[in-house]
Amino acid sequence: RRLLAGLYTPESRLADTLLTTPRPNIVIILLESAGEEFANAMLRLQQLKTQGICFSRCYGNSWRTDRGTVCALSGYPSFPSLSVMKMPEKSRTLPGIARTLQGQGYQTSYVYGGDINFTNMRSYLISTGWERLFSMDDFTAAERSTAQWGVRDDITFQTVFRQIQEFKPQTLNLIGYSTLSSHEPWDVPLQRHVDEVLNAFAYLDDCLADFIEQLRQTPAWDNLLVILTADHGINYGNIDQSKPLEKNHIPMLWLGGAVRAPRTID
């Protein structure tokens, strides 16, 4: 405790919560592999950064989805050679934002268009407080065949949108959502870049920005906090593990009517 006291302080440096309400409805979106190295392909996300709270020095804690997800949702650091998500005896003891908010009256659900049993993800999500899980098994056969990993992002973004539309008055809600299309084999219904990797991130960018613009037109926007970040970055071009700052730099952006005012936090 003495050694860690200066690293994990429980005291806030600023009294400003950045929000207009202490109890917004919350959507956490983990953008598959969407490190800041792909900012030039995700131009609409760069525009969204001027409309919310942008944390400019956020870094991913791993290079794999199963590890980055635990980092984001449980605040637990990843290990070089072990995946905690694959260790039920450990993962079920972890803290989790879903369980914490569940104890404060929130209803929780998680959406993932792929195989939610992969890397023991289902067990981890249930044990950390996610009540309702929606995965590829909850979609039609045609939707499940839209991408090699499962249901492509434009479809699952609409699933999240419908869930937000179904929020009942006087309830508190938390939705978690992992995208999947920005992952090899980069099979997306878009042809904007010759480079298939950049093309996949441009597709994710369109799906995300269209989703946000759609939400703005709804009453749910007024009490909504949308948290956007990435699970990790990837090796691409001349960026690899020898350049950890470039590879692990990821976006962190808060949007929604619950945001008090746009600002950048450096």
LUMRO-355279 format. One record per residue (C-alpha): residue number from 1; residue in one letter; chain; x, y, z. Coordinates in Angstrom, 2 decimals, padded with zeros to 5 digits. Example, Ala and Ser with C-alpha at 12.3 -4.5 7.8 and 13.67 -1.06 7.14 Angstrom:
% residues 2
   k r c    east   north      up
   1 A A  012.30 -004.50  007.80
   2 S A  013.67 -001.06  007.14
//
This chain:
% residues 266
   k r c    east   north      up
   1 R A  000.00  000.00  000.00
   2 R A  002.86  002.36  000.86
   3 L A  004.62  001.63 -002.44
   4 L A  001.47  002.19 -004.52
   5 A A  000.16  005.23 -002.64
   6 G A  001.62  007.67 -005.15
   7 L A  000.50  005.70 -008.19
   8 Y A -003.17  005.08 -007.46
   9 T A -004.45  008.05 -005.54
  10 P A -008.15  007.95 -004.58
  11 E A -008.33  011.72 -004.46
  12 S A -009.51  013.79 -007.41
  13 R A -007.27  016.61 -008.54
  14 L A -010.24  018.55 -009.91
  15 A A -013.70  019.04 -008.44
  16 D A -015.19  019.41 -011.94
  17 T A -016.85  016.14 -012.94
  18 L A -017.04  017.29 -016.58
  19 L A -020.69  016.22 -016.68
  20 T A -024.08  017.88 -016.21
  21 T A -025.46  014.99 -014.14
  22 P A -024.00  012.49 -011.67
  23 R A -026.15  009.68 -013.09
  24 P A -026.21  009.63 -016.89
  25 N A -027.05  006.63 -019.01
  26 I A -023.69  005.30 -020.22
  27 V A -022.47  003.56 -023.37
  28 I A -018.87  002.29 -023.42
  29 I A -017.59  001.48 -026.91
  30 L A -014.33 -000.41 -027.36
  31 L A -013.15  000.21 -030.92
  32 E A -011.28 -002.84 -032.19
  33 S A -007.55 -002.09 -032.74
  34 A A -008.31  001.61 -033.36
  35 G A -005.09  003.18 -032.15
  36 E A -004.31  006.82 -032.88
  37 E A -001.96  005.55 -035.60
  38 F A -005.10  005.35 -037.77
  39 A A -006.25  008.92 -037.13
  40 N A -005.76  009.82 -040.80
  41 A A -008.22  007.09 -041.79
  42 M A -010.74  008.04 -039.08
  43 L A -011.34  011.66 -040.04
  44 R A -014.87  011.86 -038.67
  45 L A -013.62  010.73 -035.26
  46 Q A -011.13  013.61 -035.33
  47 Q A -014.04  015.99 -035.90
  48 L A -015.98  014.42 -033.03
  49 K A -013.02  015.14 -030.74
  50 T A -013.85  018.85 -031.00
  51 Q A -017.41  018.18 -029.81
  52 G A -016.71  016.31 -026.57
  53 I A -014.07  015.73 -023.90
  54 C A -010.92  014.42 -025.55
  55 F A -008.20  012.83 -023.42
  56 S A -005.16  013.27 -025.65
  57 R A -002.65  011.13 -023.74
  58 C A -004.48  007.83 -023.29
  59 Y A -002.49  004.63 -023.84
  60 G A -003.62  001.05 -024.30
  61 N A -002.31 -001.48 -021.78
  62 S A -002.03 -004.46 -024.10
  63 W A -002.04 -005.66 -027.69
  64 R A -004.88 -008.21 -027.55
  65 T A -008.64 -007.75 -027.23
  66 D A -009.10 -010.14 -024.30
  67 R A -006.46 -008.26 -022.32
  68 G A -007.41 -004.74 -023.35
  69 T A -011.05 -005.41 -022.48
  70 V A -010.12 -006.37 -018.91
  71 C A -007.97 -003.24 -018.66
  72 A A -010.82 -001.00 -019.79
  73 L A -013.74 -002.56 -017.91
  74 S A -012.00 -003.70 -014.72
  75 G A -009.16 -001.20 -014.44
  76 Y A -006.80 -004.17 -014.14
  77 P A -003.37 -004.16 -015.83
  78 S A -002.53 -006.83 -018.38
  79 F A  000.41 -009.20 -018.12
  80 P A  003.08 -009.89 -020.77
  81 S A  002.38 -013.62 -021.11
  82 L A -000.96 -014.32 -019.38
  83 S A -004.56 -013.44 -020.16
  84 V A -006.57 -012.88 -017.00
  85 M A -009.81 -013.22 -018.96
  86 K A -008.87 -016.85 -019.61
  87 M A -008.39 -017.51 -015.87
  88 P A -011.92 -017.86 -014.34
  89 E A -010.56 -018.34 -010.83
  90 K A -008.98 -014.88 -011.14
  91 S A -011.32 -013.01 -013.51
  92 R A -014.37 -013.65 -011.34
  93 T A -012.68 -011.81 -008.45
  94 L A -011.92 -008.68 -010.47
  95 P A -013.71 -005.37 -009.92
  96 G A -015.81 -004.12 -012.81
  97 I A -017.57 -000.94 -013.82
  98 A A -020.72 -002.95 -014.55
  99 R A -020.86 -004.49 -011.09
 100 T A -020.15 -001.12 -009.44
 101 L A -022.91  000.64 -011.37
 102 Q A -025.25 -002.33 -010.93
 103 G A -024.93 -001.74 -007.20
 104 Q A -026.04  001.84 -007.80
 105 G A -029.22  000.85 -009.63
 106 Y A -027.98  000.53 -013.22
 107 Q A -029.27 -002.10 -015.64
 108 T A -026.37 -003.52 -017.66
 109 S A -026.00 -005.16 -021.08
 110 Y A -023.15 -005.97 -023.45
 111 V A -023.14 -006.27 -027.25
 112 Y A -020.53 -008.10 -029.32
 113 G A -021.07 -009.33 -032.86
 114 G A -018.58 -012.18 -032.57
 115 D A -018.25 -015.40 -030.59
 116 I A -018.69 -014.23 -027.00
 117 N A -017.28 -017.55 -025.71
 118 F A -013.94 -016.86 -027.37
 119 T A -011.14 -016.32 -024.80
 120 N A -013.68 -016.94 -022.00
 121 M A -015.30 -013.55 -022.62
 122 R A -018.81 -014.64 -021.57
 123 S A -017.63 -015.87 -018.17
 124 Y A -015.66 -012.66 -017.55
 125 L A -018.57 -010.38 -018.49
 126 I A -021.12 -012.25 -016.37
 127 S A -018.83 -012.42 -013.34
 128 T A -018.11 -008.67 -013.49
 129 G A -021.74 -007.56 -013.58
 130 W A -023.01 -007.57 -017.16
 131 E A -026.57 -008.90 -016.93
 132 R A -027.72 -009.25 -020.55
 133 L A -025.33 -010.42 -023.26
 134 F A -025.95 -010.07 -027.00
 135 S A -023.58 -011.88 -029.36
 136 M A -023.55 -013.39 -032.84
 137 D A -025.96 -016.13 -031.72
 138 D A -028.65 -013.46 -031.29
 139 F A -028.49 -012.40 -034.95
 140 T A -029.86 -014.01 -038.08
 141 A A -027.81 -016.45 -040.14
 142 A A -027.52 -013.82 -042.86
 143 E A -026.19 -011.25 -040.39
 144 R A -023.73 -013.73 -038.90
 145 S A -022.23 -014.30 -042.34
 146 T A -021.52 -010.62 -043.07
 147 A A -017.91 -010.91 -041.84
 148 Q A -015.46 -013.67 -041.02
 149 W A -015.47 -012.78 -037.31
 150 G A -019.26 -012.51 -037.12
 151 V A -021.71 -009.63 -037.51
 152 R A -020.20 -006.53 -039.09
 153 D A -020.18 -003.21 -037.28
 154 D A -022.93 -001.26 -039.07
 155 I A -025.39 -003.94 -037.96
 156 T A -024.23 -004.13 -034.33
 157 F A -024.15 -000.34 -034.01
 158 Q A -027.84 -000.41 -034.86
 159 T A -028.41 -003.05 -032.19
 160 V A -026.89 -000.68 -029.63
 161 F A -028.98  002.19 -031.00
 162 R A -032.19  000.19 -030.58
 163 Q A -031.26 -000.69 -027.02
 164 I A -030.77  003.00 -026.21
 165 Q A -034.14  003.78 -027.78
 166 E A -035.69  001.22 -025.43
 167 F A -034.42  002.90 -022.26
 168 K A -037.35  003.43 -019.94
 169 P A -037.88  006.75 -018.11
 170 Q A -036.52  006.87 -014.56
 171 T A -034.13  003.94 -015.20
 172 L A -030.34  003.98 -015.23
 173 N A -028.60  002.04 -017.99
 174 L A -025.09  000.91 -018.91
 175 I A -024.30 -000.64 -022.29
 176 G A -020.93 -002.07 -023.21
 177 Y A -020.08 -002.72 -026.85
 178 S A -017.05 -004.18 -028.65
 179 T A -016.73 -003.58 -032.40
 180 L A -014.99 -006.19 -034.56
 181 S A -014.75 -005.18 -038.24
 182 S A -011.39 -003.38 -037.93
 183 H A -009.56 -006.68 -037.59
 184 E A -007.93 -008.88 -040.17
 185 P A -009.04 -010.08 -042.69
 186 W A -010.40 -006.50 -042.98
 187 D A -013.57 -007.66 -044.79
 188 V A -015.75 -004.55 -044.83
 189 P A -018.37 -003.27 -047.32
 190 L A -016.40 -000.13 -048.24
 191 Q A -013.88  000.76 -050.93
 192 R A -012.29  004.08 -050.00
 193 H A -008.61  003.19 -049.65
 194 V A -006.42  000.87 -051.66
 195 D A -004.86 -000.23 -048.40
 196 E A -007.27 -002.78 -046.91
 197 V A -006.28 -001.92 -043.34
 198 L A -006.96  001.80 -043.74
 199 N A -010.15  000.92 -045.56
 200 A A -011.38 -001.10 -042.56
 201 F A -010.75  001.78 -040.16
 202 A A -012.49  004.22 -042.51
 203 Y A -015.49  001.88 -042.42
 204 L A -015.43  001.81 -038.60
 205 D A -015.16  005.60 -038.63
 206 D A -018.30  005.90 -040.77
 207 C A -020.24  003.45 -038.59
 208 L A -019.27  005.33 -035.44
 209 A A -019.97  008.83 -036.74
 210 D A -023.32  007.81 -038.26
 211 F A -024.28  006.24 -034.93
 212 I A -023.44  009.42 -033.00
 213 E A -025.33  011.65 -035.43
 214 Q A -028.34  009.33 -035.22
 215 L A -028.25  009.50 -031.43
 216 R A -028.13  013.30 -031.43
 217 Q A -031.59  013.38 -032.97
 218 T A -033.16  011.41 -030.11
 219 P A -034.38  012.47 -026.64
 220 A A -032.03  009.88 -025.14
 221 W A -029.05  012.08 -026.08
 222 D A -029.77  014.62 -023.35
 223 N A -028.90  012.25 -020.50
 224 L A -026.33  010.13 -022.32
 225 L A -022.59  009.71 -021.86
 226 V A -020.86  007.85 -024.71
 227 I A -017.30  006.78 -023.88
 228 L A -015.19  005.92 -026.92
 229 T A -011.81  004.26 -026.65
 230 A A -009.84  001.40 -028.22
 231 D A -008.90 -001.94 -026.74
 232 H A -005.36 -001.65 -028.16
 233 G A -003.24 -000.56 -031.11
 234 I A -001.57 -002.88 -033.63
 235 N A  001.61 -003.27 -035.65
 236 Y A  001.17 -001.31 -038.88
 237 G A  003.66  000.15 -041.34
 238 N A  006.77  001.20 -039.43
 239 I A  004.95  001.15 -036.07
 240 D A  005.61 -001.93 -033.97
 241 Q A  006.58 -002.85 -030.42
 242 S A  009.86 -000.96 -030.83
 243 K A  007.76  002.25 -030.85
 244 P A  005.49  001.72 -027.83
 245 L A  004.27  005.33 -027.58
 246 E A  003.03  005.31 -031.17
 247 K A  001.65  001.77 -031.09
 248 N A -000.17  002.05 -027.76
 249 H A -001.57  005.58 -028.13
 250 I A -005.35  005.20 -028.29
 251 P A -008.28  007.65 -028.41
 252 M A -010.41  008.42 -025.36
 253 L A -013.42  010.60 -026.03
 254 W A -016.55  011.39 -024.03
 255 L A -019.61  012.52 -026.02
 256 G A -023.29  013.03 -025.30
 257 G A -025.75  015.47 -023.82
 258 A A -024.39  014.69 -020.36
 259 V A -021.06  016.33 -021.29
 260 R A -020.89  019.83 -019.81
 261 A A -018.72  021.38 -022.53
 262 P A -016.12  020.35 -025.15
 263 R A -012.53  020.42 -023.96
 264 T A -009.21  018.64 -024.42
 265 I A -007.45  017.19 -021.41
 266 D A -003.74  016.77 -022.00
//
